[in-house]
């Protein structure tokens, strides 16, 4: 179990608290809905950053392992090992999920949403609204690395 | 040939392509004439664009059309004088400088525009600077009128997407939003009726949430205020029905029912015209649902 599970639990709890504020009518419903949108974006980005860290580690391990090979491929892996820092997230995902194109394709879309939210000031689209389920899905992917 | 525009800029209708959408901008309020562009005659079936935000300025310059005016390639002027040259029926020529933003133009934008306009006027050219806000879809036109800066604002009259399957336009989004409001009202009526024999419980509808979904913004549909329904026992709210969204994956709308212990999810499921409200029974699996009826409601508020 990774920290993503803690993130999911924290998100669920905060959403619950916001919902209860709505029910108790202790603040403007519109403000509370806005807070919820901000919370969603914040946890989407947090989830991604935690996932990216784990992807970086996993891809590094995978490359280290193959770089030991005394073959022609070993040279290629060692070259990659030397240039690991320059390897973008999507390439790392390719390495980890090369046998799971469905997950890889979904992560590609998710990464696009993440970039739009992080760099282009966008809200999350409808495909990425269920943050709790999405965090749970990330945890399942990490469990199956 | 003169270089003054005979067509009032504030009354123009402008068609542009924004990747996967066509947008017609025009005067607001009060249209003097019907929308002069239509999906069938003025748009092509376009391939899907991976990122509709890429290359917007060039795409707009390439596809821009103005009702009652003809396009003409910039003739002898230097290219920096404008992105598009327009001619009206009388041969009046206007150069258009296109600026694309994800916001409305600010003071610095207008200062820069004024400088460009003044410079063009001093060289005998008629220039307008057009600011397209592609996030909230509006068009602000900056021009000189007797050496004074004049600002005109055009709003979207229609937005459509044309694919091989057909045309999806703004009216469809408005229609679906209207239907959503109607369905919420019908559900609230049911809730009131189901609680009719529980004298300790009463319903109140004094609060709203703002419906401002992504698709509404893409099709320039105005935000809506959607009512929240509170069920009260004395002065305590025991359940709040909060509409969360219409355009969702896997359902035709979601309303959260926030009770004292947790938040329950109501989904509109089924085919179009045959929708029913289903209560999600497992927080971990949205596919596990039961019909939302009187007994399900009473279980939530008891």
Interface residues (C-beta under 8 A of the other chain):
Chain A: X15 X16 X19 X20 X22 X23 X24 X25 X29 X30 X33 X120 X121 X123 X125 X126 X127 X129 X133 X136
Chain B: X53 X102 X207 X208 X209 X210 X213 X214 X215 X228 X230 X237 X239 X240 X242 X245 X247 X248 X249 X256 X258 X259 X260 X262 X263 X284 X286
